[in-house]
Amino acid sequence: METGYSDKAYRWNRENYSSRRRFVDIWSFVLTLMFKIWRYNKSWSYPGGVTEVKQAARRKAQAVWIRTTLLDLGPTFIKVGQLFSTRADIFPSEYVEELAKLQDKVPAFSYEQVEASIEQELSKTIPQLFQNFEPIPLAAASLGQVHKAVLHTGEAVVVKVQRPGLKKLFEIDLQILKGITRYFQNHPKWGRGRDWIGIYEECCRILWEEIDYLNEGRNADTFRRNFRGYEWVKVPRIYWRYTSPKVLTLEYLPGIKISQYEALEAAGIDRKVIARQGAQAYLLQLLNNGFFHADPHPGNIAVNPDGALIFYDFGMMGQIKSNIREGLMETLFGIAQKDGDRVVQSLINLGAIAPTDDMGPVRRSVQYMLDHFMDKPFENQSVAAISDDLYEIAYNQPFRFPATFTFVMRAFSTLEGVGKGLDPEFNFMEVAQPYAMQLMTNMNGSESNSFLNELSRQAVQVSTTALGLPRRLEDTLEKLERGDMRVRVRSIETERLLRRQSSIQLGMSYAVIISGFTLSATILLVNHYVWLAWLAGLIAVAVSVILIRLLLRLDRYDRMY
């Protein structure tokens, strides 16, 4: 069993593992996590008093515990943890960093199960399908494992076999997670400003797509076609006659992992060239048709002896749709003009920001971001630093970064880290600069007519407004002379203060009622009117509960504002 797994690890793969036991395991994790989060803010739980250092250490320890528990809970939660590691706009940075370390490796399942799965899926035995099939897997992950084989035609292939019982496990886990998601969505604190239902649905979609090997095969074919004109990018070919929803057979393309720096040097491969090509390959994915690899970690990229990049694992892919590109263009124009209002509106249209009654804090955050970044040369910026600052601004703000955006930023940060490992002088932004200029040029060219139309429309609007301005001014002056002009001012801060004052007065009234009924109950009890004393006491208790809820709500308002 993999080092670092507890005694409970791999229990999820037992054939007699019931949904009730799964329910207990998952909810035990959730309730324990809730207790740890609740205890985090309690000063009495820190020996010797609370300090920033102690809180940081506790966050780190909680993050490590979450990662190890997700490993114990198995495939569904390993994948959910990996997806959450891209959501730094929702979770603390310590959690995100630890979740990013989730290694999708679990003990292999038996060769007998491999034989049974292949025969059931392809309706033939392994000797009928393959000239040679190695029983020991090359690699084992939570969703499946990979075996090397040789076809009867002599072609070397790898066969990816899905873990038995995975679909049933997903159905059980996702049903339980749906109930947990509803609880968090309705929670007065954790549900505020968070679309947990949307995140759950996005996770479901990605998980079901990733265990459909036919979908992965189609993704690989599309990816290979997109790079057919680039000799320095290699993608394994899919053998469709030996592929089903749970078995995937693809070309065997061995290579050196892009993160094995010494091995690359020993093979005589220029590390600086590989660093630039890795960044260029990803930029081409985004620019050509928006179809990109959503999980380009070092384990999914290798280098062949000729120095060409090899991409593996196409279960998780992303796509930027045309309407998203138009929205991003509007955002780029707003950023270029340092127009915070335009950027905020474009992000609302993209669904990256949830509109609220008071958008002032969001506009100030965006304007700060524009003023902070736009003064720096493009090529001197770091993707990791920009994404960290973006997520820091977005954390506890009504930002809703779409999954596509977070996948792109995560991939950029990963490639920048790999590039730095290959070449300490590597600068991702320097490589991206000509592509960004090309993107802006293409957008300006393709959208020139619409841009001119927009200018014409605004010019007509301005001229119409200018012609009607004297008449409007005259009407306004006449209303002022007649005393018909009314000015209505809405002060949000004053409204909050009045709401708080009203709550305090209501609380005082409740306190008086509680005191009255408590005193009455005491007098009645002394005079041996027990039942009447009980009735008065119950009324006092009921009003006390109402008062406590009012005080909690008042405390929540104070923390919010």
C-alpha positions in Angstrom: 0.0 0.0 0.0 1.2 3.5 -0.8 3.2 5.2 2.0 1.2 7.8 3.9 -2.1 5.9 3.8 -3.8 5.2 7.0 -5.4 1.9 8.0 -8.7 3.1 6.6 -7.2 3.6 3.2 -8.5 1.6 0.2 -11.5 0.5 2.3 -13.8 2.2 -0.3 -12.8 -0.5 -2.9 -14.1 -3.5 -0.9 -16.9 -5.3 -2.6 -19.0 -5.5 0.6 -18.5 -1.8 1.3 -22.0 -0.5 1.9 -23.5 3.0 1.2 -24.3 3.3 4.9 -20.7 2.9 5.9 -19.8 5.4 3.2 -22.3 7.8 4.5 -20.8 7.5 8.0 -17.2 8.0 6.7 -18.0 11.0 4.6 -20.1 12.8 7.2 -17.6 12.1 9.9 -15.0 13.9 7.8 -17.4 16.9 7.2 -18.4 17.2 10.8 -14.8 16.9 12.0 -13.8 19.6 9.5 -16.6 21.9 10.7 -15.5 21.4 14.3 -11.9 22.3 13.4 -13.1 25.4 11.6 -15.3 26.4 14.5 -12.4 25.9 17.0 -10.0 27.9 14.8 -11.6 31.2 15.9 -11.8 30.3 19.6 -9.0 32.0 21.6 -9.4 29.5 24.5 -8.3 26.7 22.2 -4.8 28.1 21.8 -2.5 27.3 24.8 -0.9 30.5 26.0 -3.2 32.7 23.9 -3.9 33.2 20.2 -1.2 34.6 17.9 -0.8 34.9 14.1 2.0 32.2 14.1 -0.2 29.8 16.0 -3.2 30.4 13.7 -1.0 29.9 10.6 0.4 26.6 12.1 -3.2 25.4 12.8 -4.3 26.2 9.2 -1.4 24.3 7.9 -2.1 21.3 10.1 -5.8 21.4 9.1 -4.8 21.5 5.4 -2.5 18.4 5.8 -5.3 16.6 7.7 -7.7 17.4 4.9 -5.3 16.1 2.2 -4.6 12.8 4.0 -8.4 12.3 4.7 -9.3 12.8 1.1 -6.7 10.2 0.1 -8.3 7.8 2.5 -11.8 8.5 1.2 -10.7 7.5 -2.3 -11.2 8.4 -6.0 -14.2 10.8 -5.7 -12.6 12.9 -3.0 -9.1 12.8 -4.6 -10.6 14.3 -7.7 -12.7 16.8 -5.8 -9.7 17.8 -3.8 -7.7 18.3 -7.0 -10.5 20.4 -8.5 -10.7 22.5 -5.3 -7.0 23.1 -5.5 -7.8 25.4 -8.4 -10.3 27.5 -6.4 -8.1 29.9 -4.4 -11.0 32.4 -4.7 -13.0 30.2 -2.3 -10.5 28.4 0.0 -7.6 29.7 2.1 -4.2 29.6 0.5 -2.9 26.9 2.9 -5.7 24.6 1.9 -5.1 25.2 -1.8 -1.4 24.6 -1.6 -1.9 21.3 0.3 -4.6 20.1 -2.0 -2.3 20.8 -5.0 0.0 18.1 -3.6 -2.7 15.4 -3.9 -1.1 12.5 -5.7 -3.6 10.5 -7.7 -1.9 7.2 -6.8 -3.5 4.3 -5.0 -2.6 0.6 -4.8 -3.2 -1.4 -8.0 -6.0 -3.8 -8.4 -5.4 -7.4 -9.3 -4.6 -8.8 -12.8 -7.7 -11.0 -12.5 -9.9 -8.0 -12.3 -8.1 -6.5 -15.3 -8.8 -9.6 -17.3 -12.4 -9.6 -16.3 -12.9 -5.9 -17.2 -11.3 -6.2 -20.6 -13.2 -9.3 -21.5 -16.5 -7.8 -20.4 -15.8 -4.5 -22.3 -14.3 -5.8 -25.5 -16.0 -9.2 -25.6 -12.7 -11.0 -26.2 -10.0 -12.4 -24.0 -6.6 -10.8 -23.5 -4.7 -13.5 -25.6 -7.2 -12.9 -28.5 -6.7 -9.1 -28.4 -3.0 -8.8 -27.6 0.2 -10.7 -28.6 1.7 -9.7 -25.2 0.2 -8.1 -22.1 2.3 -7.2 -19.1 0.4 -8.1 -15.9 2.2 -5.6 -13.7 0.9 -2.1 -14.4 3.1 0.8 -15.4 1.1 3.1 -13.1 -1.9 2.9 -10.9 -4.3 5.8 -10.1 -7.6 6.2 -8.3 -9.6 6.0 -11.5 -7.7 3.2 -13.3 -4.3 1.7 -14.1 -2.1 1.4 -17.2 -0.6 -1.8 -18.7 1.9 -2.1 -21.5 0.9 -4.5 -24.3 1.7 -5.5 -27.9 -1.0 -5.9 -30.6 -0.9 -8.9 -32.9 0.1 -6.5 -35.6 3.3 -5.8 -33.6 2.5 -2.3 -32.5 3.4 -1.3 -28.9 0.5 0.1 -27.0 -0.6 1.0 -23.4 -4.0 -0.2 -22.1 -5.8 2.0 -19.6 -8.3 -0.1 -17.5 -10.9 1.6 -15.3 -11.0 0.5 -11.6 -13.9 -1.9 -11.0 -16.9 -0.6 -9.2 -16.0 3.0 -9.8 -19.4 4.1 -11.3 -21.2 2.7 -8.3 -18.8 4.4 -5.9 -19.3 7.7 -7.7 -23.1 7.4 -7.6 -23.0 6.8 -3.8 -20.5 9.6 -3.1 -22.2 12.2 -5.3 -25.5 11.5 -3.7 -24.0 12.1 -0.3 -22.1 15.1 -1.5 -25.4 16.6 -2.8 -26.9 16.6 0.7 -23.7 18.2 2.1 -23.7 20.8 -0.7 -27.3 21.8 0.2 -26.4 22.1 3.9 -23.5 24.4 3.0 -25.6 26.4 0.6 -28.2 27.1 3.3 -25.7 27.8 6.0 -26.0 31.4 7.3 -22.3 32.0 7.2 -20.7 29.6 4.7 -23.5 29.8 2.2 -23.5 33.6 2.0 -22.1 34.7 -1.4 -21.1 31.2 -2.5 -22.7 29.1 -5.2 -22.0 25.7 -3.7 -24.7 24.1 -5.9 -23.0 25.4 -9.0 -19.6 24.1 -7.8 -21.1 20.7 -7.1 -22.7 20.5 -10.5 -19.4 21.5 -12.1 -17.5 18.8 -10.2 -20.1 16.2 -11.2 -19.7 17.1 -14.9 -15.9 16.9 -14.8 -15.9 13.6 -12.8 -18.4 11.8 -15.1 -16.5 13.0 -18.2 -13.2 11.8 -16.8 -14.3 8.2 -16.3 -15.7 8.0 -19.8 -12.8 6.7 -21.8 -14.5 7.2 -25.1 -14.7 10.9 -24.3 -11.0 10.9 -23.4 -10.2 9.2 -26.7 -12.2 11.9 -28.6 -10.3 14.6 -26.7 -7.0 13.0 -27.6 -7.9 12.8 -31.3 -9.0 16.5 -31.3 -5.8 17.5 -29.5 -3.6 15.6 -31.9 -5.4 17.2 -34.9 -4.9 20.6 -33.5 -1.1 20.0 -33.4 -0.7 18.1 -36.6 1.4 20.9 -38.1 3.9 21.0 -35.2 6.6 18.3 -35.2 7.7 19.3 -31.7 4.4 18.1 -30.2 3.5 14.4 -30.0 0.1 13.0 -29.0 -0.6 9.2 -28.7 -2.9 7.7 -31.3 -6.1 6.0 -30.1 -6.8 2.4 -31.2 -10.6 2.6 -31.4 -11.0 -1.2 -32.1 -9.6 -1.8 -28.6 -11.4 1.0 -26.8 -14.7 1.1 -24.8 -16.1 3.4 -22.1 -13.9 1.6 -19.5 -10.9 0.4 -21.5 -8.7 2.8 -23.5 -5.9 1.6 -25.8 -3.5 4.1 -27.2 -0.1 4.3 -28.8 3.0 3.7 -26.6 5.1 6.9 -26.6 7.8 6.6 -24.0 9.7 9.7 -22.8 11.4 11.5 -20.0 9.2 13.4 -17.6 9.6 17.1 -18.1 10.4 17.5 -14.4 13.3 15.0 -14.5 15.9 17.7 -15.2 19.1 15.6 -14.8 17.7 12.9 -17.1 17.0 15.5 -19.8 20.5 16.8 -19.6 22.0 13.3 -19.7 20.0 12.7 -22.9 21.5 15.8 -24.5 18.2 17.8 -24.6 18.3 21.6 -24.3 16.3 22.4 -21.1 15.9 26.1 -22.1 14.3 25.1 -25.4 11.9 22.6 -23.6 10.9 25.4 -21.2 9.9 27.7 -24.0 8.2 25.0 -26.0 6.1 24.0 -23.0 4.8 27.5 -22.7 4.3 28.0 -26.4 2.3 24.7 -26.7 -0.1 25.9 -24.1 -0.5 29.4 -25.6 -1.2 27.8 -29.0 -3.9 25.7 -27.4 -5.7 28.8 -26.1 -5.1 30.9 -29.3 -5.9 28.4 -32.0 -9.3 27.1 -31.0 -9.6 27.4 -27.3 -9.3 23.7 -26.7 -6.7 23.1 -24.0 -5.3 20.6 -21.6 -6.8 21.4 -18.2 -4.3 19.4 -16.1 -0.7 19.9 -17.5 1.2 18.8 -14.4 4.7 17.3 -14.9 3.4 13.8 -14.9 1.3 14.4 -18.0 4.1 15.9 -20.1 7.2 14.1 -21.3 10.0 14.6 -23.8 11.1 12.1 -26.4 14.7 11.5 -27.5 14.3 14.0 -30.3 13.3 16.8 -27.9 9.6 16.8 -28.8 6.9 17.2 -26.1 4.6 14.3 -25.5 1.2 15.0 -23.9 -0.7 12.3 -21.9 -4.1 12.0 -20.1 -6.9 13.8 -21.9 -9.6 13.1 -19.4 -9.8 16.7 -18.2 -9.9 19.3 -21.0 -11.1 22.8 -21.1 -12.7 24.9 -23.9 -13.0 28.7 -24.2 -16.3 29.4 -26.0 -16.7 32.3 -28.5 -18.9 34.3 -26.2 -16.3 34.0 -23.5 -13.7 35.4 -25.9 -15.9 38.4 -26.6 -16.4 39.0 -22.9 -12.7 38.7 -22.3 -12.1 41.2 -25.1 -14.3 43.7 -23.4 -12.4 43.0 -20.1 -9.1 43.6 -22.0 -10.3 46.9 -23.4 -11.4 48.0 -19.8 -8.0 46.9 -18.4 -6.1 48.8 -21.2 -8.1 52.0 -20.3 -7.8 51.4 -16.5 -11.6 51.7 -16.5 -12.7 49.8 -13.3 -16.4 50.3 -14.0 -16.1 48.7 -17.5 -14.0 45.8 -16.1 -16.6 45.2 -13.4 -19.5 45.2 -15.8 -17.7 42.8 -18.2 -16.9 40.5 -15.4 -20.6 40.5 -14.3 -21.5 39.6 -17.9 -19.0 36.8 -17.9 -20.4 35.5 -14.7 -17.2 36.0 -12.8 -18.8 38.5 -10.4 -22.2 38.2 -8.7 -23.9 41.6 -8.7 -24.8 42.9 -5.3 -26.6 46.0 -4.0 -23.3 47.6 -3.0 -20.6 47.1 -5.6 -18.4 49.8 -4.2 -15.9 47.4 -2.5 -15.6 45.3 -5.7 -15.0 48.4 -7.8 -12.3 49.6 -5.4 -10.6 46.2 -5.4 -10.6 46.0 -9.3 -9.3 49.6 -9.5 -6.6 48.8 -7.1 -5.6 45.8 -9.1 -5.5 47.9 -12.3 -3.4 50.6 -10.7 -1.1 48.0 -9.2 -0.4 45.9 -12.2 -0.6 48.2 -15.2 2.4 50.2 -14.1 4.6 47.2 -14.5 6.1 46.1 -17.8 4.2 43.0 -19.1 7.3 40.9 -19.5 8.4 41.5 -15.9 5.2 40.1 -14.3 4.8 36.6 -12.9 1.8 34.5 -13.5 1.9 33.0 -10.1 2.1 36.4 -8.4 -0.7 37.8 -10.5 -3.0 34.8 -9.9 -2.2 34.9 -6.1 -3.1 38.6 -6.0 -6.2 38.0 -8.0 -7.4 35.3 -5.7 -6.4 37.3 -2.6 -8.6 40.2 -3.9 -11.4 37.7 -4.8 -11.4 35.9 -1.5 -14.4 36.8 0.6 -15.6 39.1 -2.3 -18.5 38.3 -4.6 -16.2 37.0 -7.3 -17.2 33.8 -9.1 -14.2 32.8 -11.3 -15.5 30.3 -13.9 -13.9 26.8 -13.9 -12.3 27.6 -17.3 -10.6 30.7 -15.9 -9.2 28.8 -12.8 -8.0 25.9 -15.0 -6.1 28.4 -17.3 -4.5 30.3 -14.4 -3.6 27.0 -12.6 -2.0 25.7 -15.8 -0.1 28.9 -16.4 1.3 28.8 -12.9 2.2 25.1 -13.2 4.0 25.7 -16.5 5.8 28.7 -15.1 7.1 26.5 -12.2 8.2 23.7 -14.5 9.9 26.3 -16.8 11.8 27.8 -13.9 13.0 24.3 -12.9 14.2 23.7 -16.5 15.7 27.2 -16.9 16.2 29.5 -13.9 16.1 32.5 -16.2 12.8 31.4 -17.8 10.1 34.1 -17.9 6.6 32.9 -18.9 5.4 36.5 -19.6 8.3 37.1 -21.9 7.3 34.1 -23.9 3.6 35.1 -23.8 4.2 38.7 -24.9 4.2 38.1 -28.7 1.2 35.8 -28.4 -0.7 38.4 -26.4 0.2 41.1 -29.0 -1.0 38.7 -31.7 -4.3 38.1 -29.8 -4.9 41.8 -29.4 -4.1 42.4 -33.1 -6.4 39.5 -34.2 -9.2 40.8 -32.0 -8.7 44.4 -33.2 -8.8 43.1 -36.8 -11.7 40.7 -36.4 -13.7 43.1 -34.4 -12.8 46.2 -36.3 -16.3 46.6 -37.8 -18.0 46.0 -34.5 -15.6 48.5 -32.9 -16.3 51.1 -35.5 -20.0 50.4 -35.2 -19.7 50.9 -31.4 -17.9 54.2 -32.0 -20.6 55.4 -34.4 -23.4 54.4 -32.1 -21.8 56.3 -29.2 -21.2 59.3 -31.4 -24.9 59.4 -32.4 -25.9 59.0 -28.8 -23.6 61.8 -27.7 -24.8 64.2 -30.4 -28.5 63.4 -29.6 -27.8 64.0 -25.9 -26.0 67.3 -26.7 -28.9 68.6 -28.9 -31.4 67.8 -26.2 -29.3 69.2 -23.3 -30.5 72.9 -23.5 -34.1 71.8 -23.3 -33.4 69.5 -20.3 -31.5 72.2 -18.5 -34.5 74.6 -19.1 -37.0 72.1 -17.7 -34.7 71.5 -14.6 -34.5 75.3 -13.9 -38.3 75.6 -14.2 -38.8 72.8 -11.7 -36.4 74.5 -9.3 -38.3 77.8 -9.6 -41.7 76.1 -8.9 -40.2 74.1 -6.0 -41.1 70.8 -7.8 -37.5 69.5 -7.6 -37.0 66.8 -5.0 -33.6 65.3 -4.1 -33.6 61.8 -2.7 -30.4 60.6 -1.1 -29.8 57.0 0.0 -27.1 56.4 2.6 -26.3 52.7 2.9 -24.2 53.3 6.1 -27.1 55.2 7.7 -29.5 52.4 6.8 -27.2 49.9 8.4 -26.9 52.1 11.5 -30.7 52.5 11.7 -31.2 48.7 11.2 -28.7 48.0 14.0 -30.4 50.6 16.3 -33.8 49.1 15.6 -32.5 45.6 16.5 -31.0 46.9 19.7 -34.3 48.5 20.8 -36.2 45.3 19.9 -33.6 43.3 22.0 -34.2 45.6 25.0 -37.9 45.0 24.7 -37.4 41.2 24.6 -35.1 41.5 27.7 -37.9 43.4 29.6 -40.4 40.7 28.6 -38.0 38.0 29.8 -37.4 39.7 33.1 -41.2 40.2 33.6 -42.1 36.6 33.0 -39.1 35.3 35.0 -40.2 37.4 38.0 -43.8 36.3 37.5 -42.8 32.7 37.4 -40.7 33.1 40.6 -43.6 34.7 42.5 -46.1 32.1 41.3 -43.8 29.3 42.3 -43.3 30.7 45.8 -47.1 30.9 46.1 -47.4 27.2 45.0 -49.0 28.0 41.6 -46.7 25.4 39.9 -48.4 25.1 36.6 -48.8 28.8 36.1 -45.2 29.2 37.1 -44.2 26.6 34.4 -46.2 28.5 31.8 -44.6 31.8 32.6 -41.2 30.1 32.6 -41.7 28.5 29.2 -42.7 31.9 27.8 -39.6 33.4 29.2 -37.5 30.6 27.7 -39.1 31.1 24.2 -38.5 34.8 24.2 -34.9 34.1 25.4 -34.4 32.0 22.3 -35.7 34.8 20.1 -33.4 37.2 21.8 -30.4 35.0 21.3 -31.1 34.6 17.6 -31.5 38.4 17.4 -28.1 38.9 19.1 -26.4 36.4 16.8 -27.8 38.1 13.7 -26.7 41.5 15.1 -23.2 40.1 15.7 -23.2 38.7 12.1 -24.1 42.2 10.7 -21.2 43.7 12.7 -18.7 41.2 11.2 -20.1 41.8 7.7 -20.0 45.5 7.8 
